[in-house]
Amino acid sequence: MTNPAAGAGRAVATEGTPGFAVETFGYPNADVILRDQGITLKRGDGHITLAECGSEAGLLQIMRRPEDAVPVCFKVTGDSGFLTMEIPSVYGVRGNDYDTTVDMTVGAEEKSFDITPNQWTPVGETTDPDAREHMLIEIRTSK
């Protein structure tokens, strides 16, 4: 015959143990960034982070429409990194010392652009014969 109290004790101990930590790679404070800057930061590995433009040298800089929109800058650390996002109407990226590729969408098409280190690279509508607006959806970097 089994002792019902013994099984109950094990259940209580299981309920009191902490759960597993699951890393979702979700971008911290993404809702505040969307509200304040109009950009959606989704997921990343922590090696590409939003930064204040002009706060330091070596930032990736993203230009977007309208023309008077504030540029968006990112700090890159580590040997490689990725960040997924939604930044509409991107037309130029200033690279840094990293090898950088950006993925963009226009309609149902996805396009990739290699960014020239430490120079401005035209992307999106500036390379499109029809000047269609492109959305930046991912940045990937490596040394």
N, C-alpha and C positions, 0 to 999 in steps of 0.2 A: 504494500500500500504506500502511495506517495504522500509526502507531507506538503499540503498546499501552502503552508507558511514559508517553506524553503523557496519555492518558485516565486512567490511574491517578493521576497527579499532580493532576489536577483533582478527582477523587473525594476524595482525602485533604484537599484544601483545603476542599471542601464539608463534609466530616464535622467539620472543626475549627472551623467558624464557629458562633457562638452561635445558638440557636433564637430564634424570635419570642416576645416577651412577650405573653401573652394574659391580659387582665383578666377574671376571672370574677365580680367583684363579691361574692364570698363573704365572709362576716363573719369577721374574724380571731379566732382562739381560740374559735370557736363550740362546740367539743367541751368545753372547760373551763367555759364559761358554762352549758352544759346540765348538766354534772355538778354544778356549785356552786349554780346558781340555779334549775334546773328549767325553763329557757326555751330555745327553739330560735331562734337568730338565723340567718337564711339569707343574704339578699343585700341590698345597698343601694348607694347612690352615695357613701357616706362623709359625708353631711351630717346624718345622724341616727345618733348613737352612744350606746351604753350609758353611763350615768353613775351615780355614787353619789348617791342621793337626799340632799338637803340640802347637797351639796357646793358649790352655787352657785344663784343665782336664775335663773329663766327656764327650768327644766327641764319637760318633759312628764312627768307622773306617771301611772302605770297601777296601778289597784287590782284585785286578783284574790283569789279564794277559795283556801284557807280564809281566814277573817277575820283570822287572825294571820299570814298570809303577808306577807313583806316587800314593800313596793311596788317597782315597777320604774320607773326613771327614764331619760330620754333627753335628751341635749343636741342641739339643732338649730342648724346653722350654714348660711350661704349663703342664696341666694334661694329655693331649693326643695330638697326631699329626699324620698327614699323608703327604706323598710326593710321587708323581708318577714321574717316570723317565725312562731312558734307559741307563744302564751302562752295557756294554758287558763284558763277560769273568770274572765274579765275582766268587771267590772261598772261601772267608772267610770274616767274619764280627766280629769285636770286639764290644761287647755290652757296655752299660753304666748302670746307675742306673734304667733305665726304662725297663718295659716289652716291648720287641720289636719283631715284626714279619716282615719278608721280604718275598715278593712274587717274584718269578722268573719264566722265561719261558725257555724252551728248545724245539725247534721245535714247535709243536702244544700243548705241555703239559704245564700246569701251576703248580708250586709247591710252597708250603709255608714252611718256616723254622722259628722255634722259636729260638731266639738268647739268649744265656746264659748271664745274666747280668755280666758285668765287666770281661768277658772272651772272648777268641776267640771261635767262632763256625764255624765249616766247613759247607759250603753251596755249592750249584751248583756242578761243576765238581768233587769236592773232595768227594762228597757223591754219585755220579753217577757211577754205575758199568761200564759204557762205557766211563766215563770221558768226556762226552759231555759238550761243553761250554754253560753256562746258562747266561741269561740276567736278571739283577736286574730291576724290573719294579715298585716296590712299597715298602715303609717303613711305618709301622704303630707302634706307640708307645703309652703307657699309664702308669700311675703310679699305 
